[in-house]
């Protein structure tokens, strides 16, 4: 006879669908395996919450690294002209190499779903197979299609058995939203484990062929044959790749794990207009006009589906709200800056590194540079996958020691939202 003891000190016996005693309610939760069912106390205020640990981390970067000088060989020339923006942007962003799921003819070598699945497969071995996965939670800003969901496409690539999937959209915080969903599923007892992944396939979105109609229109108007800076800027910023984690309700045996203490996500969209967007245009009032409301010919002529960044709005707000989010979440979760052993912050550009550190310091939240862990110059800005790829490199580096604290921070400029997470090495 199976039984377990709730933190509220009530026993539950196997075979009961539910038991209520002194306002404590237990529900029988199937664990999708042949073993006996689990019981979860759903009484509000019950302390019986499972802990969540990152026990495995992997990443996948497609093909060989692409140097700064070779970028236009992959992305192509718009209107047959080298970009005037490229050298300026690259000088500021500090990115030396990046990865594209393209060949030099601009043909795709991997889809986003394949990139994500390639990273996830590295989590599997004889002790954790694809059939053991209970939840697949995927985040991306660049799904391969509008429908079906990105998560179901990744599941289709992986195979295995029927499971729950969740797809988080948006920009850089899509990966953190996917991570939080998996974390909440495990600590609530709904699943024993969750595989979470952040992935991007941005290179083909930045390809010159997507701007041909707009460039032709500009030529016809006898204007300078270059697209707007707000569009060309992002062509030299973004990369492809994926990172994934396995979250379980107990730490790994014989090796380190990362206990997830909390994940906090904060949006300031109520205070500031859209800064980065795609599939829409901005009107004079700062509101977005959806692609559905733009004439089909004008969608091509104005490259409506291209990624666009309001640089002025970015510079005015990204640090301001970054400082505010760190201060607010620090007070809410009651941690001290001095406790941080490693600070993994997703930077879109090395241009912001010193500016971010100075902004934190002015508000009494100085994080010494030796605690920062960055790999942007080597792997590029991979959007929602960046924090996963950083964490994978640190996790597998051999430098982590039990008891150390890691702070993750992911700013998202699309509508100014910020995600932070506090991890303990166990």
C-alpha positions in Angstrom: 0.0 0.0 0.0 1.5 3.3 -1.1 1.2 6.4 1.1 2.9 9.7 1.4 3.0 12.4 4.1 2.1 16.0 3.2 3.9 18.9 4.9 0.5 19.6 6.4 0.8 16.1 8.1 -2.0 14.3 6.4 -1.6 10.8 5.0 -3.0 9.8 1.6 -3.5 6.2 0.8 -3.1 4.7 -2.6 -6.4 4.1 -4.5 -8.2 7.2 -3.3 -9.3 9.6 -6.0 -9.3 12.4 -3.5 -9.4 12.9 0.3 -10.5 15.9 2.2 -9.6 16.3 5.9 -9.4 19.5 7.8 -9.6 21.5 4.6 -6.6 19.7 3.1 -7.4 18.3 -0.4 -5.2 15.7 -2.2 -5.6 14.9 -5.9 -4.3 11.8 -7.5 -2.0 12.9 -10.4 -1.0 10.4 -13.1 2.7 10.6 -13.9 2.3 9.2 -17.4 4.3 6.1 -16.6 3.5 2.6 -15.5 4.5 3.4 -11.9 2.0 4.3 -9.2 0.2 7.6 -9.3 1.5 10.7 -7.4 -0.6 12.7 -5.0 -0.4 16.5 -4.8 -1.8 18.6 -2.0 -3.7 21.5 -3.6 -4.8 23.2 -0.4 -4.0 26.9 -0.6 -1.2 27.6 1.7 0.1 24.1 1.9 3.9 23.9 2.1 4.2 20.7 0.1 5.9 22.2 -2.9 8.4 20.2 -4.9 11.8 21.8 -5.6 13.1 22.3 -9.1 16.7 21.7 -10.3 18.4 22.2 -13.6 20.2 18.9 -13.9 21.4 19.0 -17.6 22.1 21.8 -20.0 23.0 21.6 -23.7 23.4 23.9 -26.7 23.5 23.7 -30.5 25.1 26.3 -32.8 24.6 25.4 -36.5 27.5 25.0 -38.9 30.8 26.8 -38.5 31.3 30.3 -37.0 30.9 33.2 -39.4 33.4 36.0 -39.3 32.5 39.7 -39.6 34.1 39.9 -43.1 32.0 36.9 -44.3 28.6 38.0 -43.1 27.3 39.4 -46.4 28.4 36.2 -48.2 25.6 34.5 -46.2 23.0 37.2 -45.9 23.5 38.7 -49.4 23.8 42.2 -50.7 20.6 44.4 -50.8 20.3 45.9 -54.3 23.8 44.6 -55.0 25.3 47.1 -52.7 27.4 46.5 -49.6 25.7 47.8 -46.4 26.9 51.2 -45.2 25.5 50.4 -41.7 27.4 47.1 -41.2 30.8 48.4 -40.2 29.3 51.0 -37.8 27.1 48.5 -36.1 29.8 45.8 -35.8 32.3 48.3 -34.4 29.9 49.0 -31.6 28.4 45.6 -30.9 31.7 43.8 -30.4 30.6 40.6 -32.0 33.5 38.8 -33.7 31.8 35.6 -34.8 28.2 34.3 -35.0 26.4 31.2 -36.4 23.9 31.0 -39.3 21.8 28.0 -40.3 22.5 29.0 -43.9 25.1 28.0 -46.5 27.0 30.7 -48.5 24.3 30.6 -51.2 21.8 31.7 -48.6 20.0 28.3 -48.5 18.7 27.1 -45.2 20.5 24.2 -43.6 18.3 23.9 -40.5 14.8 25.0 -39.5 14.2 26.6 -36.1 12.5 23.4 -35.0 15.5 21.3 -36.1 17.9 23.7 -34.3 15.8 23.3 -31.1 15.6 19.6 -31.4 19.3 19.3 -32.0 20.0 21.0 -28.7 17.4 18.9 -26.8 18.8 15.6 -28.1 22.0 16.3 -26.3 20.1 16.1 -23.0 19.2 12.4 -23.7 21.2 9.3 -22.7 20.5 5.9 -21.3 19.5 7.5 -17.9 17.1 10.0 -19.5 15.4 9.1 -22.8 13.0 11.0 -25.0 10.3 8.8 -23.6 11.0 10.1 -20.1 10.2 13.7 -21.0 6.9 14.8 -19.4 6.7 18.4 -20.6 8.3 20.3 -23.5 8.4 24.1 -23.1 9.7 26.1 -26.1 10.5 29.8 -26.5 11.4 31.6 -29.7 10.9 34.9 -31.5 11.4 33.3 -34.9 9.1 30.3 -35.3 9.1 28.6 -38.7 5.4 29.2 -39.3 2.4 31.0 -37.8 0.6 27.7 -37.2 1.1 25.0 -35.8 2.9 26.1 -32.6 6.6 26.0 -32.5 6.6 23.6 -29.5 4.5 21.0 -31.4 6.9 21.2 -34.4 9.8 20.6 -32.1 8.0 17.7 -30.5 7.4 16.3 -34.0 11.1 16.4 -34.7 11.9 14.7 -31.4 9.3 11.9 -31.5 8.8 10.0 -28.2 5.3 9.8 -26.8 2.3 12.1 -26.4 3.2 14.9 -23.8 2.2 18.4 -22.9 3.8 21.2 -24.9 3.9 24.9 -24.5 5.1 27.6 -26.9 6.2 31.0 -25.6 6.4 33.9 -28.1 7.8 37.4 -28.0 11.5 38.3 -28.3 14.5 37.6 -26.0 12.3 36.7 -23.0 10.5 34.0 -24.8 13.2 31.6 -23.6 12.8 32.7 -20.0 9.0 32.4 -20.2 9.5 28.8 -21.4 11.8 28.2 -18.5 9.4 29.6 -16.0 6.5 27.4 -17.3 8.7 24.3 -16.9 9.8 25.5 -13.4 6.2 26.0 -12.2 5.1 22.7 -13.6 7.8 20.9 -11.6 7.5 22.8 -8.3 3.7 22.4 -8.4 4.1 18.6 -8.8 2.2 18.6 -12.1 5.2 16.9 -13.7 8.4 15.3 -12.5 10.5 16.9 -15.2 10.4 19.5 -17.9 12.6 20.1 -20.9 12.8 23.8 -21.7 14.5 25.3 -24.8 15.2 28.8 -26.3 15.9 28.7 -30.0 16.3 31.1 -32.9 16.5 30.9 -36.7 16.9 34.6 -37.6 19.4 34.5 -40.4 16.9 33.8 -43.2 14.7 36.6 -41.9 17.7 38.9 -42.4 18.5 37.7 -45.9 18.8 40.4 -48.7 16.1 38.6 -50.7 13.5 39.8 -48.2 14.3 43.4 -48.9 14.4 43.2 -52.8 10.9 44.7 -53.4 11.6 47.7 -51.0 15.0 48.3 -52.6 13.5 48.3 -56.1 10.9 50.8 -55.0 13.5 53.0 -53.6 15.5 52.8 -56.9 12.3 53.7 -58.8 12.0 56.9 -56.7 15.6 57.8 -57.5 16.5 57.8 -53.8 19.7 56.4 -52.3 19.5 52.6 -52.8 19.7 51.7 -49.1 17.0 50.5 -46.7 16.3 52.4 -43.5 18.8 52.1 -40.6 16.1 50.7 -38.3 15.9 47.6 -40.5 19.5 47.3 -41.6 20.8 47.7 -38.1 19.4 44.3 -36.9 20.9 42.4 -39.9 24.3 42.7 -38.2 23.2 42.0 -34.7 21.5 38.6 -34.7 22.5 34.9 -34.9 21.0 31.4 -34.9 21.2 28.7 -32.3 19.5 27.0 -29.3 20.1 26.1 -25.7 18.0 23.7 -23.6 17.8 22.5 -20.0 16.3 19.6 -18.1 14.4 20.5 -15.0 13.8 17.8 -12.4 12.3 17.6 -9.0 15.5 16.4 -7.4 19.2 17.1 -8.0 21.4 15.0 -10.1 23.4 12.3 -8.4 27.2 12.6 -8.6 27.4 15.9 -10.3 26.3 19.5 -9.8 22.8 20.8 -10.4 21.3 24.3 -10.3 18.4 24.8 -7.9 15.9 27.3 -9.3 15.1 29.5 -6.3 12.7 31.8 -8.3 12.1 33.3 -11.7 10.6 36.8 -12.0 9.4 38.5 -15.2 8.3 42.1 -15.3 6.7 44.0 -18.2 6.7 47.8 -18.5 4.5 47.9 -21.6 2.0 50.0 -19.7 4.5 52.8 -19.6 6.4 52.8 -22.9 5.6 52.2 -26.6 6.9 49.4 -28.8 10.6 49.5 -29.6 11.3 46.4 -31.7 8.7 44.7 -33.9 8.0 42.7 -37.0 4.9 42.0 -39.1 3.6 45.5 -38.4 4.3 49.2 -39.0 4.3 52.1 -36.5 2.0 55.1 -37.0 2.9 58.6 -36.0 1.3 58.0 -32.6 3.5 55.1 -31.8 0.8 52.5 -32.2 1.4 49.4 -34.4 -0.5 48.8 -37.6 -0.9 45.0 -37.9 0.3 43.3 -41.2 -3.3 42.2 -41.8 -4.3 45.9 -42.2 -1.6 46.7 -44.7 -2.2 46.2 -48.5 -0.6 43.0 -49.8 1.5 44.9 -52.3 2.7 47.4 -49.7 3.7 44.6 -47.4 6.4 43.8 -49.9 7.2 47.4 -50.9 7.8 48.4 -47.3 9.2 45.1 -46.0 6.5 45.0 -43.3 7.6 41.6 -42.1 11.2 42.7 -41.5 12.6 43.1 -38.0 12.7 46.8 -37.0 14.3 48.6 -34.0 13.6 52.1 -32.8 17.2 53.0 -31.8 16.3 56.3 -30.1 13.6 54.6 -27.9 16.1 51.8 -27.1 18.8 54.1 -25.9 16.3 56.1 -23.8 14.7 53.2 -22.0 16.7 49.9 -22.0 19.0 50.9 -19.1 16.4 52.9 -17.2 14.0 50.0 -17.0 16.8 47.5 -16.5 17.9 49.3 -13.3 14.4 49.6 -12.1 13.5 46.0 -12.7 16.7 44.8 -10.8 15.9 47.1 -7.9 12.3 46.1 -7.7 12.9 42.4 -8.0 15.8 42.5 -5.5 13.5 44.0 -2.9 10.7 41.6 -3.7 12.8 38.5 -3.4 15.1 39.8 -0.7 18.5 39.0 -2.1 21.7 41.0 -1.8 23.9 42.0 -4.7 26.9 40.9 -2.7 25.7 37.3 -2.7 26.1 37.0 -6.5 29.0 34.8 -7.6 28.1 34.8 -11.4 26.1 37.4 -13.3 24.8 36.2 -16.6 23.1 39.1 -18.4 21.9 38.9 -22.0 23.4 41.9 -23.8 22.3 42.6 -27.4 25.6 44.5 -27.9 28.9 44.9 -26.0 28.1 48.6 -26.4 25.8 48.2 -23.3 28.3 46.4 -21.0 30.0 49.3 -19.3 26.8 51.4 -19.5 24.9 48.7 -17.7 27.5 48.3 -15.0 27.7 52.1 -14.5 23.9 52.4 -14.3 23.6 49.7 -11.7 26.5 51.2 -9.7 24.9 54.6 -9.6 21.9 53.0 -7.9 24.0 51.2 -5.3 23.9 47.8 -7.1 27.5 47.5 -8.2 28.3 44.1 -9.7 32.1 43.7 -10.1 33.2 42.9 -13.7 34.9 39.7 -12.6 31.5 38.3 -11.7 30.1 38.9 -15.2 30.0 35.9 -17.5 29.5 36.8 -21.2 30.0 35.0 -24.5 28.4 37.4 -26.9 31.5 38.2 -28.9 32.0 34.5 -29.8 28.4 33.3 -30.4 26.5 36.5 -31.2 23.1 37.6 -30.1 20.8 34.6 -30.3 17.8 36.3 -28.8 15.8 33.9 -26.6 18.5 31.3 -26.7 21.3 33.6 -25.5 20.9 33.0 -21.7 20.6 29.2 -22.2 23.9 29.2 -24.3 25.6 31.3 -21.7 24.4 29.1 -18.8 25.5 25.9 -20.7 29.0 27.2 -21.1 29.3 28.1 -17.5 27.6 24.9 -16.2 29.9 22.7 -18.2 33.1 24.7 -17.6 34.0 22.9 -14.3 34.4 26.2 -12.4 31.1 26.1 -10.4 31.2 25.1 -6.7 28.3 24.1 -4.4 26.6 27.0 -2.7 27.5 29.5 -5.3 24.7 31.9 -6.5 24.0 32.8 -10.1 21.8 35.7 -11.2 20.3 35.5 -14.7 19.0 38.7 -16.3 17.4 39.0 -19.7 16.3 42.5 -21.0 13.8 42.5 -23.9 13.5 45.8 -25.8 10.5 44.8 -27.9 8.1 46.4 -25.4 10.6 46.6 -22.4 10.2 43.6 -20.3 12.8 42.0 -18.0 13.3 38.5 -16.7 15.5 37.5 -13.7 16.3 34.2 -12.1 18.2 33.2 -9.0 20.0 29.9 -9.0 22.0 28.0 -6.4 24.7 25.5 -7.3 24.0 22.2 -5.4 
